[in-house]
């Protein structure tokens, strides 16, 4: 269920950003995606890839998309993002929190390119972030998990947070 919600969220974010830009484009809009892992991992990168494929299907020959996988966070990320910007891509999606600073650095050097960064908090005139507010849903799922536990222990696992917490409320 979580992956479906994340996938729909990623898809909605991509459509909301791409639709207005495609409507104004006279030549195919070139969009690049930088992935932290392989799209077949059935995790976060997989959901980002589903969004890319859906956008490609919806807009057809009005856009051209490309992606690169297994890009480590850090200097390699900045190099890859810069290569896409230099190659004339109009929009670049960077899909890992650790790509935030490299994306910002490249965005400053390429003011005519639109940069979309997933899950970060830094922005620029040509760089926005996309990621839904999830604390309310996480709170509710925590309550449900706490009410369902028989051992009085629940676990939470995410890409950026790995912990287990004890729940001591009444059932």
C-alpha positions, 0 to 999 in steps of 0.5 A: 500500500505504501508503495502505491501511495508513493507511486501515485504521489510521484506521478502526481508531482511529475504531471503537475510540473511537466504539463504546463511546460509541455503545453508551451514547448515547440520542440520536444521537452528533454527531461532527465532523471537521476536515480540512486539505484536501479529501477527494478529494485521495486522501491523508491527508484521503481516508483520514480521510474513508473512516473517517468514512463507514465509521463512519456506515455501521456506526452508521447513525442512532445517529450524525450526522457532519459535516465541514469541509474546507480548514481552515488550521492556526492561529487558523481551526482553533481557531475552527472547532473551537470552533464545533463544540463550541458547536453541541453536537457530542459528539466532534470529530476534528481530523485534522492535526498543526497542529490540536494546540494549537487542539484543546487550547485548545478541549478545556479550555473544553468538558470534556464534549466528547471530542476526538481529535487525529491525530498529536499528543502533547498530551492532556487528560482529554477529549482523546486522540491517535490515530496508530499507531506507524510507526517499525518499519514505516518502518525495514523499508521503508527496508531494503527500499528500500536493498536495491532501489536501483540508484543507491544513493539512496532517497527518503522523502516524508511530510506532515511530512517531505520528505527523501532519504537515501543508502544505502551498504550492500551489496545 
